[in-house]
Amino acid sequence: MKKVIVLLALMLSTAVVAEDKVQVISTELAPHLYMIKGAGGNMAAVVGPEGALVVDSQYEHMAPQIKAELESKQAGVQIKTLINTHFHGDHVNGNAALASGAQIIAHTNVLTRLKADSKFPVAGLPTETFVGEKALHLNGVNLKLVTMPVSHTDGDLVVWFKDANVLHTGDLFFADRFPFIDLKSGGSVTGYINNVKLLLSQIDDKTKLIPGHGDLMDKAGLQRFLTMMEQTLAEVNALKAQGKTEDQIVAQGLSAQWKSWSWNFITEERWIRTLFKA
Ligand SMILES: [Zn+2]
């Protein structure tokens, strides 16, 4: 019994250490414009003498590290504006800790969904919502927020930094891994694929893409992602046309070339089950 307790204590302490080890790392993409990686969805930040603007907020426990990273660029900087790309916890759970009292901007449906969650802190709720386009400007950086037709959820937006040729896609892009498409929150497989196609038509070979998850990407990476979705959807549809059930397709699996896209959250099985509902 004692051994079990010691082992449990050891496991718990390793888990805590592992969490503490998550480093917040920023990469400068243009003057005053950064990509910030940590735990949860990737962030973008505009930091300078006029203050800071961040896109998404990761988790509550990450807020001190994120603030320290912003202050390393500009001493004493305050977050003036936070933009949420959608309502998922790994993008909004740091809202209150990071940006309480600041302007928080999101798609109208984000506020509806977060308000329906009684555990979500009021101080982290969007203060300004819209559908369509919205222009912002800070520290010489121009931003354009554009809400997207239903795809990852029913409240997605992307953030363009046109002068710097940078796009934050939110979760419309999972770099080199199967995407999560939240069908229970108004998401749509065909809507998702259409939005990725639309974004591809709006960028060039020099565009820097901040995906919701994964490393900084370029157009070729987004094209690779689209090809994977189109071809795996075609595979599932072909098997469906042969009369195979969802479970039979899961048992058979996708062709071997897609194995590396599977990850702990969206495994091949989960991706097939998503595609089956398309
Ligand atoms: Zn998401």
Boltz pocket constraint, residues with backbone or C-beta under 6 A from the ligand:
constraints:
  - pocket:
      binder: B
      contacts: [[A, 86], [A, 88], [A, 152], [A, 171], [A, 180]]
      max_distance: 6.0
